[in-house]
Structures are given as structure tokens and as C-alpha cells.
Amino acid sequence: MKFQATHYHLDLLKDSERVSAFFEAINQYSSDTDLAYDLGCGSGLLSYFLSDKFDEIISLEMDSKSYHCAFRNLEKFNNIKVINEDASTYDFEGKADLIVCEMLDTALIDEEEVSVLNHARKFLKEDGQIIPKAIVNIAELVNMQRHYVHWDENAKYEILSKPVSYSKIILKDKINPNFEKDIEFKSDKDHTANGIKITTVTILNDDVVCGPTPMFNPPLLIPIDETEVKCNDLINVKLKYIMGQGIETIETKIL
């Protein structure tokens, strides 16, 4: 099937690792169930994956250009309804067996996943599921060239510590968007530490895990106050941000 898409969603469609991971997770879901919600459906690809498993699929997309692409892509499917609405405020008529909410960004900082799911979760059956199921956030101490918050695409940096898993978020649970954590790093070498790198790993279900891909959760580089470290030094960094409110909310402090 050939999909119409905006330039951004065309790049998403070309990200074969991301597409394959969601296809596999959806394909493992049991067939012949009643109702699924696809929140932030974009071009409608994930709704298309859902189409032979559910009696009814409600697909929401707030962006008007993306909505029109999804509508045209899915108009021949009698069991899919595409709606041009904001998923963070929309009142659904029934409770779903499955919610698919792919709108992910690194550590959920620059994405609306939290507000959308905190609203939509009340329209999920008690035994219902969410894809993705969870995320795990990992941090590393780094020396980086650009002293501002940026993604790691074409950025130069040197990793100075082993990775530290600093949070796991279960998307079926209510999420507090105000995040704060003290993270302890152990330096692997003598160097100048001036940043941390955040990487998000996505657990789509119990069998499918997807790390960063070209269009999915690119690692984020965050500056800290410059400090000289020796091998085996312990460095404690307080990391704060508001999920869904953007990278401008990020704060760091060496303790």
C-alpha cells in the first residue's frame, strides 16, 4: 500500500527499524478484539497495521495536513475512523482494548505523550494494553563540544562513564510530568566533564524493545558545569525537566 504523507511523516516511514518494531508489536497482539485508539496517528500507518485485528479503530490526528493524509490513506477501511482532534482533550465514547500512542521523544521531554496518555488512559479497559508499554532512560557522563542542549546527530562528544539507568516509566500508570533525579556517575578516565548524554530505550511489549533509530528518540546531550574528573571519581548530577514542555525546561546541577 502506498501512503501519502507530509515530509516529516515520510521520513518516519523510511525509518525501517522503527516501522518494523511497531509492526511486530502490533502483530503480536491477539486478533478479533473490539476497539483500538491510535493517538497521534500521523500518516495512518499504525492504524493500517491494526486494521485486521480490531472491529473498530479510532485514529486521532491534530495536525490538519497529517489528518488529511491519514484520511485519504485509510478511507477505504470500514473499521477505521480518522478524526481531526487533539488526543489530549478528546472525549471517547467507549473504552478501548488497546491504545497505540507512538508520539515519543527522548525521555518524553519534547513530546505530548504524557498529557495525551494521562487523559486517554481513563478510556482504556482495566485489562487493556498500551503500545509502547514503557520506556527506560539511560544517562552517561560526557565531554562535548557544543555547550548547549542538542541532539547527538553529527555532534562530537566523548563518553566518560558507564551508562546509568536512571528511570523507567510505565505508560499505563499515571505519569507525573515534573521529573527530578540525582544521578551518580563513576568516571572511566581523567578528563573534563561538561555534559550528560540521555538515551531512551522503548519497550513496545514484553518481546519487542527498540533503541534509538534515525527518527525515534535520538539521544540528547545536556550541558553541566565544567568539572575536572579523575578515573573512578564519583560525580553526582541533579537532572530536572518537565515532560511534554520541551528541552527549555531542562536543568542540571553538580551536587
C-alpha positions in Angstrom: 0.0 0.0 0.0 1.4 3.4 -1.0 1.0 6.1 1.7 0.5 9.8 1.3 2.5 11.7 4.0 3.9 15.0 5.0 7.6 15.4 4.6 8.1 14.7 8.3 6.0 11.5 8.2 7.6 10.4 5.0 10.9 10.4 6.9 9.2 8.3 9.6 8.0 5.8 7.0 11.6 5.5 5.8 12.8 4.6 9.3 12.6 0.8 8.7 13.8 -0.1 12.2 11.1 2.0 13.9 8.4 0.8 11.5 9.4 -2.9 11.9 9.3 -2.6 15.7 5.8 -1.2 15.8 4.6 -3.7 13.2 6.0 -6.6 15.2 4.5 -5.4 18.5 1.0 -4.8 16.9 1.2 -8.1 15.0 1.7 -10.0 18.3 -1.5 -8.5 19.8 -4.3 -11.0 19.9 -6.8 -10.7 17.0 -10.5 -10.2 16.8 -10.8 -7.6 19.6 -13.3 -4.8 19.8 -11.7 -1.3 19.9 -8.3 0.4 19.5 -7.3 4.0 19.7 -4.4 5.3 17.6 -3.4 8.6 19.2 -1.4 11.0 17.0 -1.8 8.7 14.0 0.3 10.8 11.6 0.0 9.2 8.1 -2.1 6.4 9.5 0.5 3.6 9.1 -0.1 2.1 12.6 -3.9 2.2 12.1 -3.3 0.2 8.9 -1.3 -2.3 10.9 -4.2 -2.5 13.4 -6.9 -2.8 10.7 -7.1 -6.7 10.6 -7.2 -7.1 14.4 -9.9 -4.8 15.6 -13.6 -4.4 14.9 -13.2 -0.6 15.3 -10.2 1.8 15.3 -10.4 5.4 16.2 -7.5 7.4 14.8 -6.8 10.9 16.1 -4.5 13.4 14.5 -4.4 17.1 15.5 -2.3 18.4 12.6 -4.6 19.2 9.7 -2.1 18.3 6.9 -1.3 15.0 8.5 -5.0 14.3 9.2 -5.9 14.8 5.5 -3.1 12.4 4.5 -4.3 9.8 7.0 -7.9 10.2 5.9 -7.1 9.6 2.3 -4.8 6.6 3.2 -7.5 4.9 5.3 -10.8 6.0 3.8 -11.4 2.5 2.2 -11.2 0.8 5.6 -14.7 0.5 7.0 -13.5 -0.2 10.6 -11.2 2.9 10.8 -12.5 6.4 11.7 -9.9 9.2 11.3 -10.7 12.3 13.4 -9.0 15.7 13.3 -8.9 16.4 17.0 -6.4 16.8 19.9 -6.0 13.5 21.7 -5.1 15.2 25.0 -8.7 16.6 25.3 -10.9 14.3 23.1 -13.8 12.5 24.9 -14.0 9.0 23.6 -17.4 7.2 23.6 -16.1 3.7 24.6 -13.3 2.0 26.4 -10.5 0.5 24.3 -8.8 -2.8 24.4 -5.6 -1.2 23.1 -4.2 2.3 22.9 -1.3 2.9 20.4 0.5 6.2 21.1 3.7 6.5 19.1 4.4 10.1 19.8 7.7 9.6 21.6 10.8 11.7 22.0 13.9 11.3 24.2 12.8 10.9 27.9 9.4 12.3 26.8 10.8 15.8 27.3 9.8 17.3 23.9 6.6 15.3 23.2 3.0 15.3 24.2 2.9 11.6 25.2 2.4 12.3 28.9 -0.6 14.7 28.6 -2.2 12.6 26.0 -1.9 9.3 28.0 -2.8 10.9 31.3 -6.1 12.0 29.6 -6.8 9.0 27.4 -5.9 6.3 30.0 -9.4 6.6 31.6 -10.8 5.4 28.2 -8.8 2.2 28.4 -10.3 -1.1 29.7 -8.9 -2.3 33.0 -7.2 -5.2 31.3 -6.3 -3.1 28.2 -2.8 -2.5 26.9 -0.8 0.4 25.7 1.8 0.2 22.9 4.5 1.2 23.8 4.4 -0.4 27.2 7.3 1.5 28.8 10.5 3.5 28.4 13.8 3.2 30.1 16.0 6.3 30.3 19.8 5.9 30.5 22.4 8.6 31.2 26.2 8.8 30.6 28.8 11.4 31.6 30.4 13.1 28.6 32.8 15.7 27.3 31.0 17.5 24.5 32.0 20.3 22.1 28.7 22.2 22.0 27.8 23.7 25.4 24.0 23.8 24.9 21.2 21.2 24.8 21.2 19.4 21.5 20.6 16.0 19.9 23.6 13.9 19.1 23.2 13.9 15.3 26.6 14.9 13.8 27.7 16.1 17.3 31.1 15.3 18.7 31.5 14.1 22.2 33.4 11.6 24.3 31.7 9.3 26.8 33.4 9.3 30.3 31.3 6.8 32.3 29.4 3.6 32.1 25.6 4.1 31.4 23.3 4.6 34.3 19.7 3.6 34.1 18.0 6.5 35.9 14.3 6.0 35.3 11.7 3.6 34.0 8.2 4.9 33.0 5.3 2.5 32.7 2.9 4.2 30.2 -0.2 2.6 31.7 0.5 4.3 35.0 -0.4 7.9 35.7 2.8 9.9 35.0 4.0 13.0 36.9 5.5 15.3 34.2 7.7 17.1 36.7 10.8 14.9 36.7 13.8 15.3 39.2 16.5 12.8 39.9 20.0 12.8 41.4 22.2 10.6 39.2 25.6 9.3 40.3 28.3 8.7 37.6 31.6 6.9 38.0 34.3 8.4 35.7 36.2 5.9 33.5 39.0 8.3 32.7 40.8 11.6 33.5 39.1 14.3 31.5 36.9 17.4 31.7 33.2 16.5 32.2 30.8 19.2 30.8 27.7 17.3 29.9 25.5 14.2 30.1 24.0 12.1 27.4 20.4 10.8 27.7 19.4 7.7 25.7 15.8 6.3 25.7 15.0 2.7 25.1 11.4 1.9 24.3 9.7 -1.3 25.4 6.9 -1.8 23.0 5.8 -5.1 24.7 7.4 -7.9 26.6 9.1 -9.2 23.5 9.9 -6.1 21.4 12.4 -3.5 22.5 13.6 -0.6 20.3 16.5 1.6 20.9 17.1 5.0 19.2 16.6 5.0 15.5 17.1 7.7 12.9 13.6 9.2 13.6 12.8 7.8 17.0 14.3 9.0 20.4 17.6 10.5 19.2 20.0 10.7 22.2 20.1 14.1 23.8 23.2 16.0 25.0 22.8 18.3 28.0 25.4 20.6 29.4 26.6 20.6 33.1 29.0 22.9 34.8 32.5 22.0 33.6 34.5 19.9 36.1 37.8 18.0 36.0 37.4 14.3 36.8 39.8 11.5 37.5 39.3 7.9 36.8 36.9 6.3 39.3 35.7 9.7 40.6 32.1 9.8 41.6 30.1 12.7 40.1 26.5 13.4 41.3 24.3 15.4 38.9 20.8 16.7 39.7 18.7 16.4 36.5 15.3 18.2 36.2 12.8 18.6 33.4 9.1 18.8 32.6 7.9 16.0 30.3 5.9 17.4 27.4 7.1 21.0 27.9 10.3 20.9 25.8 14.1 21.0 26.2 13.9 24.5 27.5 12.7 23.1 30.9 15.9 21.1 31.4 18.1 22.0 34.4 21.3 20.4 35.7 23.4 20.9 38.8 26.5 19.2 40.1 26.0 18.2 43.7 
